Amino acid sequence: MPNWMLEVLFLLFLPSSSFANTDPREVLFVIACPQNSRQAQAECFALADSVRRQHQQLELVGIVPGDYILNVYVMHELFNYWTLLDALPHLRGHTHLLSARTEWIIWCQHNTHVVSLRDLLEQLRRQDSRELAFYGHALYDSEATIVHHFAHYRFPYPMFRAGIVFTGVLLRRLSDLLSTNVRNNSRPSEFSIDASHELARFIFNNLSLDPHSGAVKSGKIVLKSASYICPTTVPGKSLEIANVVAPCALQAMPKEPARQFASNFRHQKERCLHTTGSHIYFAIKTCAKFYKERIPIIERTWAADALYRRYYSDVADVSIPTINTGVPNVQTGHCAKTMVIFQLSLKDIGEKMDIRWIMLVDDDTLLSVSRVSSLLSCYNHTELVYLGQRYGYRLHAPDGFNYHTGGAGILLSMPLVRLIVERCSCPSPNAPDDMILGYCLQTLGVASVPVAGMHQARPQDYAGEVLQMQPPVTFHKFWNMDPDETYRQWLGGSSGNRSISLASEKERVAFASVSSLHVLRRLPLPGGGFPLETGVGSLSNHLDL
C-alpha cells in the first residue's frame, strides 16, 4: 500500500467455530484520521487498539455476538478524505477493503469512543444487514442555514464524531455511484462545508430503497437515529436525549472547556508552548462604511484581550485608528486587500514584537482570544502552519482544493505569512481571498489544518449539540443576532467588558506613519480568471493564481 497512507490493518478473527462458515461475514471499522495532528493520530491508534483489546476479551470469555470477522482500518486523510464521499472510491478501489462479504461498516473519527464492542455487535446482530440503511445520532438544524446550502432544516444528518453505521449494501452502491457517475451525481454545490450533512443529503437525493430501481423517487433513504450511538456534552451542561432504550455503544468524545486544546498524550504536551494574546497579531479587515456599525462591537467584546490588533481599511482614520491599504473597497472578494494586509502586517511587526502568529479576521467576526491562544499553544509557530475552518472546493476532481473560510478567522504562523508574501498573488483585486490563499498554499504543499471550534456563521446556524460539545472559538456575522449576547453566552465574555483604548498618542503617530505608506510593495495582479479547472502544473516560482 502507498507509504503516504500510513495504513494500519488489524485482522481480528473470531473463535475457530466461525471458520466453518465458507463465506464469513465482516464488520469493517474505518477510522478517519487527520494527517497533520500528532494528537489526533495518537487517538486514532488508541481507538484501534481499544477495539482490538475489547474483541480479544470477548474471545477469551467466549461471548461474541454475531458471527463476524472484524477488520479495523486506520485511514489517514489525503486532502479530500475528510468528506467521506470522496474517500469511498479509495476505500473500495485502492484498498479493496469494502468487499462483497462486508455486512457492516463502522465509520469513526479520532474522537469517537467505542464504549462497548459487545453492545455494538449485539445491535448489529439485531439489525437487517440486507437493508439500504445507515444509522447515527441524528442532528437537526433550527432553521435553514447557509452552511447546509439552505436545505430543509428538519432533515436529519449524523454527528460524525459519534460514529456512523452503514450496511455494506448501501456503502457499496454509494461507492459504485461515486466511481462511475462523478459528473452527473446530484451534489447541491461544488463546495464541501459540512461533510456529514452533505453525505446524508447525497444519499437522500441519489439512492432509492429499491436496489433494482433507477428511479430516485421510488423511496428515499434517510438517516436512522440509533439510541446506541450517543453524543456527549461539555461537563456542566445538560443535554437530554429522548427515547434512549439501549446502552451507548458508540459515543462522541467531548472536549473540556478548560483543557479543550491540551493533549492527553505526554509526548504532545512536551511540544506545547504557552501562548497568550500578546503573541498574536490580529489583522482586521474593515472599510469606512462599517466604522460606526461594526468596530464598536469588537471594541466592547474581544478587543480587551487583543493587545496587537490593527484595523486595515480603504480609508485611514486616526481616531480609531485604521490603516489605509491603498486598495479600494469592493463588494466581493478582497484578494488584493488581503495580500497587502500581509505585507503591511509584517512591516508593522518588524523585530519589535514577540509575535508568533497572525490571525486574519473580518470586522464582523467574534472570537475568544483566550481560546485562540490555547489552541495555538500546541502548534509549532516556527513551522508552516495554516489553521481555520476547513472548506473544500471540487474535492471530487483533480483540480479540487481545501481552504479556510475567511469569516471564521484564519490563523497563520509567521514563517507562513512570509512565504505567502513571497509566493502568492491574485488574478484580480476582487478574487476570493480565502480561496486564493488555500489554493496557493495547497500548491506549495502546506496543509489546511481544521479547527473544530471555528465557525463561518452564527450560533443559530449550527446544531446546538455540536456547539455544546466543542467550546466555540469564533463566530461570524452580526445580522439577525445580538453580538454582545453571543459573545457572553458562547465565547466566555462578560457583560461589563473592560475594553482598553487601542492606541496611545505615540502609537497613533506611528499608525499615521504606516498609513501614509499605503502599500510597501505592490503584489503583481495579473489579468485573467481564477484557474480552478486547469491544474497548477504550469505555475512557475511565483504563483499567479
N, C-alpha and C positions, 0 to 999 in steps of 0.2 A: 504494500500500500504506500501511497506517496508519503515522503518524510514530513512534508509540511502539514499533514493532517494530525500527526502525533496520536494515531488511533490506538486505543486500548480495548481489547476484546476479552471478556471473561465468559467462557463457555461453562456453564454450571449444569451438570447432569443430575437427574433425579435417580432414585434407587434403581437397582438392576431390574426390578419388576416392570419398570416402564419401558425397557428395551424390547419387550415382546411386541410392542406396537410398531409395525413396519413403517408407519408414516407418523412419526411423533409430532405432536403439536408444540408450538413455540410461543413463548411470551418474550417480546423484544423490548428491552429498556434502552431508550435513546436519551443520553444526557447531553444537551446542547451547551457547550462550554465556551465562553468568551476567550479569545486567544491573547488578549492584551492585559489580563489581570492575573497576577500571581495568586491573589487570594481566591478569586473565582476558580482558577484551575485546581487549587488545593481542595476546594469544596467539591468540585466535580469528582475527583478521585476518592475523596472521603465518602461521597454518596455511593459510588460504585462499590467501594469496599463494604459499606454498610449493607447493601443489597446482597452481596456475596456472603457475608457473615450470617445474615438472617436466614438465607437459604441453607447454609451448612447446618445451622442449629435445627432447622425444621427436619433436615435429613437425619440428624442424629437421633431425634425422638420419634422419627417415623411418621410425622404429621405434615404432609404436603398437599394442600387442597388442589384438586385437579390432577392432570397427567401431562405436565408440560416440561419441555426443555427451556431453560432460562438463558437468555443471551443479553449481556449488558455491553453497550457500546457508548464510549465517550467520544462524541463528535465535536471536534474543535472547529469553531466557526471560520469559514472564509468570509469574504467581505459581505456576502449576501445570505449566509445561512441562518441568520437570526430571524428571518421571515418565515421559516418552516416551509412555506410554499415553494421557495427556491431551493431548499435543502433536499426535498423529496427526490428529484431526479438523481442526485448524487447518492442518496441512501439506497435507491434501488438499482441504479445503473452501474455505479462505480464500486460500491462495496458489496453488492449482491446480498445484503442482509435482509431486505424485505422480500422474502420468498413466499412460495405458494403455501408453505406449511405454517407461516406466521399467522396465528389467530388473533393475537392482541399486541398492540404497540403502546407502551407507556412513554409518553414524551415528557421529559423533565428538564428543568434548568438547574444550574449550580445551587440555587437557593430553594430547591424543592426538598422536602423531607419525607422519606418513606418511613412512616411511623410503624407500620406493621405489614411486612410482606405476606404474612399468613392471612391477614384480613383482606388484603388486596386480591390475592389469588382466590380466596373464597368468593369474593364479589364477582370476579371474572368467571368462575365456575357456574355461577347462577345466571349470568347474562348470556344472551344469544350471540355467539361469535359470527353467525351467518348473516347478521343484520348489518345493513349500511348505517352505522351509528358511531357517534363519538360522545364522550362523557367528560364533564368537568365541573368546576364550581362556576355557576353562571353569574356574570356581571350584566348590569343594565345601566344605560345612561339615564339621567334625569331629564334630559332634553336633547333635541337634535344638535349635534356638535360638529364643528369643523374638523376635529381630529378624526372623526369617523365619516367624513365626506357627507355629513348631514343626512345619514341614513336614519330610518325609523328608530326612535330611541327605545322602543320596547323590545328590541331584538337582543336575544341572549348571546353572549360571547364568553369564552373561557378565561379564567385567571391563569395565565401561563405558568407562573411560579408555583401554583398549587399542583400542577401536573395535569395532563390530558390523557385520556384512554381512548384509543381508536380500535375499531375492529380491523383485522387485516384486510378484509374485503373492501372496506371503504378506502383505506390508505392506498391499496394497490390501484383501485380505479382512479383515485385522485392523482396518483403518480403517473399513470398512463395518460391521463388528460393533459397534465402539465408537460409531459415529454413530447407528445405528438401534436399538440394544438396550442403552442405558446402564443402565437399571434392572434388567434381567434377566441381565446377564452375570455370570460367576462370579468375583467377586473374593473372596479369602479374608477380607478385612477392609475396613472403611471407612478404615483408616489406611494411609498411604503411609510406608514406613520405608526399605526398600532397593529402589529403582526397578528395578534390574537383575534381582533375584530375582523381584519381583512381575511383571515383564514375562514372564520365562521361564515362570513358573507360570501366568499368564493364558493364554498361547499353548497350553500343555500342556492346560489344562482346557477351552478353548473352541473350538479349531480341530482339524479332523481332516485326515489326509493326503489323503483323497479329497475334492477340492473340490466334488464333486456330492453329497456325503453330509451329511446334517444330524446324523448320529449321532456324538456325541463319541467313542465308543469304537471307531470304525472305524479308528483309527490315531492314535497320539499323536505330536505334534511336539515334539522335544527339541533343545536347542541342539547343533549340531555343532561339536566342537572343531577349530579350524583352526590348523595349525602356523605359518602365515604371519602370524597375529595373536598378538603376543608381549607378555608382561609385562616389566617392568623392575624391578629391585630396588634398594634403597638401597645405594650403594657400601660395600663392606666386608662385605656379607652375600651369601652364595651362595644361589642358587635353581636347582634342577635342573628342566629342562623335558624331559619324556620324549617320545621319538619325534619330535623336530624334524627334519623332512625337507625343509623349504622355508625360504628366507631370510625374515627378518622384513620384511613389507611395511607392517604397521601395528604400532605399539608404544606402550605407555604411557610417558609422561614421568615419571621419578622425581623425588623431592624429596630433596636432600641434607640430612642432619641439621643441619649447622651453619648452612646457609643456607636452611633449609626454607621460611621465610616471606618471605625477601627477594626483591624484584622483580628480574627480569632486564632491566627497562627503566629507563633513566636518569630519565625524567620521573616514574616512580613512586618511585624511590629518593629523589628530592628532596623528596617529600612525607612520607617516613618520619621519625619522631621517636623517638629512643632511649627505650625503656620498660623499667623493671625492676619487680621485685616490690613495691618501695616505692611505686609509682604505682597499685597495685591494692588495692582493699578486698575482702577475702574474707568474704562473709556466709554462714555455715554453718548450715543448718537442722538442729536436733537436738531431742531430747526426753530427759527424765530416764531413761527405761529403757535408753537407749543410751550413757549417760555412760561406763560401765566397758568396754563392748564395742567401741565404735567410735572415740571420741575419742582413746584412746591410740594407735591405728593412725595417725591423722592426725598426731599429735604426733611420732611417730618416723619419719615419712616426709616429706611435703612441707611440713609446718609450719615447718621450719627456714628456708625461703626466703620465707615469707609473713609479713612484718612486721605488717601490719594484717589480722589475722584475728579474727573475732568469732563466737562460738557463740550463736545465738539459739534459745531453748528455751521450754518451758512452765513451767520451774522455774528460778529463779536459784540458782546455786551458785558462791560466790566462790572456792572452791578451784580451779576450772578456769580462769577464771570463765565463767559463762554469763549471758546477758541474758534476762530474762523478758519475753516479748512480750505477756503478758496474754491470750493465745489458747490455750484448752485443746487438748491434742493430739488428733488424730483419726486414724483408721486409713488413710483415703484422702483425697486432695485436698490441703489446706493452703493454699487461696487466701487466706483471711483472714490467716493467719500470714505469708504471703509479702508481702502488701501492708503489713502492719505492719513487717516487717523493712526494707522500703524506706524507710519513714518514719523508723524508728529509726537506720538507717544514715546517712541524710542529716543527722540531728541529731548523730550521733556524729562524723561527718567535719567538719561545720561549715566554718570557714575556717582550721583549724589544719593541715591535711594537704595535701600536693600529690598528691591522689588524682584520677586521670583516669578510672578505671574501677571498676565494681563487678562482682564475679563471685559469682553466687548458686550455691551448691553444696549437695549433700546431705552428711550425715555419713558416708556410705559411698562418697564419690567420691574416687578417686585422681587426682592430676594432677601435671604438671611445671610449676612456677612459671616456670622459665626459658623453656620453650616457649610458655606462655601470654603471657609478656612479649614474646617475639619476634614472635608473630603479631599482637599489638596494635600494634606499632611502626609499621606501615604503614596503620593506620586512624586517621582524624581523630577524636580524642576530644572535639572541640568540636561535632561533629555528632550526629545521632540515629543511633546505631549499635547494632545488635542481632545478636549472633553466637552460634552454638552448633551443635549437631547438629540439622539440619532434619528434621522430620517433617511430614506433611500429613494433614489430615482432610477427607474428602469432596471431594477436589480435582476430581472429575468433575462436581460440582454447583455451582450458583450460590452456595450458602452455604458452600462449602469455604474452608479457610484453612490457612496454614502456621504452625508454631510450633516453637520449640526445646525439645527434651525436657529436663526438669529434671535428671535423674540425670547427664547428661554435663557439666553446668555451663552456665550462661547468662551471657554477657558483655554488659554494658550500659555505654554511655558515661554520664557524669554528667548531661548535659542530658536524656538519655532517661529516666533514673530520676526526675528531677524531673517530666517530662511524665507518667510513669506514675502518680505520686502525685497529680497534679492531675486526671487524666482517666480513670483505670481503677479499677474496683471489682469486687466479687464478687457473684454471685447468691446464694451461700450460703457459709458458712465452709469447708465441705469440698469445694467445687468444685475441679476440677483446675487448679492454679495455672499450670502451664506452658501449658496450652491456653487458659485465660482470657487470659493475658498475650499470647500470639500473636494471638488473635482481636482483642483490643483494639488492638494495635499495627498489625495489618493494616488495621483500620478507620480508624486515624489516618494511614495512608499510610506506615508505617515497614516497610521490607522485612526479612524474616528472611534474613540472610546466612549460608550454611552454612560450617562449618569442618571440613575432611575428617578431621582428627586427633582430633576429639572423639567419644567413644563412650558410648552409653547403657548398654552391657552390658560383660561381661568379655572379656578377650582371646580365650578359647576360643569365644566366640560369633561370631567373625569369621574369614574365611578368612585363613590365615597369610600368603599372598602379598600381600594388601592391607595388612596391618599392617607387613610388611617394606618396602613401597613408600612408605608415608606415616608418618613417625615419629609415634607417638601423642602426644596432648596430655592426654587424660583417659580414665579408665575408671570404671565404676560397678558396685557390688555386691561384697560381700566373701564371699558364700556359695559353697561348693564351690571355693575357690581360696585361695592364700596371698597376701594383700595385700602383705606385705613383699617377697616374691619377685617379684610382678608389678611393684611399684614399681622394684625393682632392674633387672629384665630389660627392661621396656618403657618406663619413664619416666625413665631415666637416674639413678636413685638409687644410693646406695652402701650397703653393709651396715652401716657404722657411722655412721648419720646423727647429725649434731651438733645435735639438736633443742634449740632455745632455749626458755627459760621464756617463756610467753605474756605475762605481765604482771608489772610491778614492783609494789611495795606501793602506790605512788602511783596507778598505773593501776588496781589492784584497787579502790581507794576511788572512783575515777572511774566504774568499771563498776558498782559498787554503787549509785551515784547514778543512773546511767542506768537500771539495772534497776528501781529504785523507781518510775520514771515509768510503767512498763508500756506505756502507749500515749500517744503525743503528740497525735495527732488521729485519732480512730477513723473509718475509712472507712465510708461507708454500705454496708450489706449488705442490699439489698432482697430480699424474698422472690421466689419464682419459680424456674423452672428455667433450664437452660443453653440459650439460644435459638439452637441450631445450625441450625434449619430455617426460620427466619423472616426472615433477612436483617438488615440493620443500618440500613435507611432511617429508622426511627422514632427512632433514638437521638439524644438532644439533646447539649448541651455535655459533660455528664458521662456516660461510657459505663457504664451499669449492666449488666454482662454476666452 
